């Protein structure tokens, strides 16, 4: 079903109401706002109120759909895209990227009749650059009726090989765990610190109601992923596939049921620790479901010999569950 295009956010806001939708990717949930004309004032207070789980709609963040041409601070490389995903954390802070959010954004465009997966890939403008989305089949043994894959771009380890060899480039203290552990920094367009744990019991014991203490803290803060490697299995085509289990504390949000960029970071860190023989395809189990991460070697910007970089594709479900109108007067009272 294709939904009719709602009235512009500017118009509905003038009347004291704004049309929103609600969606999630592996239970990483978002409030979706159609502001394609770019006339809506998205303040930090409004985002926080909309994302409030008791006084608002509830969500881990807000995704504003807006024409890229209407985004004054859009990165230059995104100017070729029609649509921009303006993503805000639940506390109202601006974020560069959200891997689960991009898939839900694509699903939202599809429902609004602004993109048809049958016509080809969707190019999405984000603060981390252009991300392309395509519809893919649901893997065998995994639930869900609509999966999308996102080209997440380059994945880098800021600490380089030395950090991998040392086990990490940060120290992380997690409430509920008795010792401080090494964490490996991973950049997926936004910052992550990945901590490996010995077993599922440690993962369960971790208290993520409080933000883990990371030393040193990256300038923009960091998301923290706690991961337990689950080993490798053989896919139907005979290739090796890795599997990890993960919990995540997202900056500006707290613990979430899933984090797309965090899943990429977790797989990248475990793959790096595993060495050259580690698989290129990983299934990441999160509390909200399962995601698939595939690594490839691609050309870096500018090209040149030795300029290849590791790139990641993130695949998983995207679900829209509700739509409605919010009374802004009541919300902000």
N, C-alpha and C positions, 0 to 999 in steps of 0.2 A: 504494500500500500504506500502511496506517495501522499504525504501531507500537503495541504495547501500552504503557500507561503504566508507566514503571519504578518500582521501589520508591523511597520518598522518599530524598533525598540524606542526610538525617540518619541514617536506618536503615542505609544502605549504608556510610556513613562510620564508624558504630559498629563494623561488621564489618571495617573496614579496606579496603573497596572502594567505589568510586563509579562510577556509570554516566555515561558521557559520549558525545557525538556529535561529529563533525567536519564542518564545512561551509565553503563559501567563496562569495564574490561577486566575480567577475573576479579570482580567485586571492588576494583579500584573505581570509585564512583564520582560522577561529575554533574554539576548543574550546567546546562547548555543554553546559551543565549544567542538568538539570531539578531545580530546588529550589522547586517551586511552593508548598510550605508554609513556605518561608523559614527553615528550621532549620539550614542549613549555614553553617559559619564560613568565609567566603571571605577568607582572609588574603592579604596581598601575596606572601608566600613561596609559598603554595600556587599562586596564579595564575602566578607566574614559573616554577615547576617544571612545571606542566601545559603551559605555552606553550613550554617549552624544546624546541628541535628535535632535540636528541640524547638528553637524559635524560627527556623527557616525551612528550606527545602532539604538541606543536608547533602554533603558531598565532601570528598577529599580535595576538591578544587572546582574552579569555574572555568569553562571554556567559552570564549566569545568568538563567534563566527563573524568575520568582518572582511570586506574586500581589501586585498593587500594594498591597493592604490590609496586606501583611506587611512593607512597606518603610517604616520609620519616617521616613526623611528624603526621601521622594518629594515632588516639588513639588506644591503644593496643586492645581494644574490637572489633574494626572494622576489624581486620586482617583476619577474617573469610569471609569477603565479597569480591565479585569479583570487584565491582565498587564503586568508591568514588565520592561524589558530593562536589567538591571544589567550595564553594560559596563566591563571593566577592560582596560587596555593590557597588553602582554606583560610589562612590568616590574612589574606588580601595581598600578600607580597607577590611580585612578578617573578615568574619562573621561565627558564629558557626553553625547556622541553618536557614532554611527558609521553613516554612510549605507548602506554595504554590509552592516553588521551587522544593521540593522533588517530588511532583506530576508531575510537568512538566518534571523533570529529568526522571521519570519513563516512561512517554509518549515518551520522546526522545529515551530512550533505546528500547522501543517497536518499534518505527519507524525505528531504525537502525538494527532491527533484533537481538538485544542482550537480549531481554526478551519477553517471551510470557505469558501474564496473565493467560492463560488456564493451564499452567504448575504449577501454584502456586504463592505464595507471592514472592516479590522481596526484598532482604535485601540490603540496601544502607548504605555505610559508610559515616558518616558526622563527623564534628568536635565536635558534641554534642553526638556522639555515633552511634549505629546502629538504623536505622529506617526501618521498614518493610512496604511495599506498596502492596495493592491488588485492583483489579477492583471491583467496586460495582455498583448497579443500581442507576439511577437518581431518587431522591425523587419525589413523586407526587407534581405537581404544581411548580416545579423548572426547569428552562431551562438548556440545556446542553446535549451533546450526549455521553460524556465519563467522568465518574466520577471515582476517585480513592480515597481510604482511606489510611491514613498514621497513624501508631502507633507512636505517638509523645513522648512516654515515660512518665516519671514522671513529674508532675506539682506540684510545691511547692510554698508556700507563705513564703518568708524569714522572714517576721515579725511575723509569727505565729498567734495564736488566739487573742493575745492582739492587733495586728495591725488591724485585722478584726473588733474587738469590737470598736476600736477607729475610725474606718472609713478609716484608712490608716496609712502608715508609712512614708509618704513624703508630702511635700506641692508643688503644681504645679500651676504655673502662665501661663495662656494661653492668647496670644494676641487676642483681640476681646471680651474677657470675663472680666467682671469688678472686680471680686474677685478671690483671690487665693483659690484653692480647695484642699482637701485631695486626695492623690493618694495611691493606694495599690500596693506594689511590688509583682510581680509574675514571677517565673523563669520557662521557658519552654525550657530550654537548652540555652536560651539567655534571657537577662533581659528586663522586661516590667514594666511600671507603668500605672495603670488603674485608670481613673478618671470618676466618674459617674456624668452625667448631668441630669437636671430636665426634659428637653423636647427637641423636635426636633429643636425648634427655637434656643436654646443655641448651639446645635450641629452645626447648620448652621452658626451661628455668629462666631464661633471659627476661628481664622486666623492661619492656619498651614503652611503658607509660611515662618514662623519663628519657630524655635524649641521652644517648651514649656520649661520654666525654672523649673527644678526639684530640690528640696532641701530636703535632701542631694542627690547628684548625685551618683549613683552606680559607682564603680571603672571603669567598662567597658562602662559607659554610659548607656542609656536606650532608648527603644522605648516607646512612649506614646500613649495610647489608650483612646479616649473619647467615652463614651458609654451612651446610653439611654435605660434603660430596657423597653421592650414593653409588659411585662406580660407573661402569660402562655396560651397554647392552648392544646386541646386534640388530640392526634394522632389517626390514624385508629384503632390501637390495644388497645385504651383506656388509654394509659399512658400519663402523662403530659409532655409537651415539652415547654421549655423556648425560648424566642426570644429577641434579643437585636439588636440595630443599632449602628454602630461603624464608627468612622474615626480614622486614625492613622498617626502619624509622626514617621518615621523610622530613627534611627540614621544612619548617613552616606548617607542618601537618600533624606529625606524630606517627604512631604505627598505623600502617594501612594494610589492607588485605592483599595488596599486590602493588608492584611498581615496575613498569615496563623498562625504563632505563636502568633500574636497579637489577632486573633480571639479566640484562645484557652485561652489566658490570660484574655481577656474580659469576656468570659463565666465563667471562673474559679472564677474571682473576684465577679461577680454578683451572682453566685451560693453560694460563701462563705458568702456574705452579706445576702443572702436569708435564710440561716440556714439549718438545717437538712432536712426540707421538700422540699427543692428546687429540681427541676428536674435534671436528669443526662444527658439529651439530650437537646442541644441548637442549634437553628438556628441563625447565626450571619449575619445580613445584612450589607454589605459594599458597597461603591459606585460602585464597579465592579461586584456585584452579591451577591450570598448567599453561605455560608459555613455551614457545620454541625459539631458540636463538641459533642462527646460522652465521658462521664467520667465513669471509672470503678475503682474498688479497686484491686490493684495487689500487688504482693510480691516485696519488696525492695531488692536490691542487698544484698546478705548474709542471707536473710530470717530471721526467728526468730519470736517469739511471739511479737506482737505489732509493727512489722516492715513493715506492709502494707502501701502502698503509693497510692495516687490518680494518675491514669494514664489517658491520653486523646488520643482519636482517632479523626483525622481531615479528613473530607471528602469534596470533591468539584471537580469542573471540571479542566481539563488540556487540553490546546489547542496549537497545533503547527500551526503557520500561514505563515511562510516563511522560505526559505533557500537561500543561495547565497555565493558569495565570496567577501571578503573585501580586498581592495588594501591597504596594511599596509603602503606603502610609502606615499600615499595620506593622510591616516588617521593620521599619526604621523608627517606630514609636519608642 
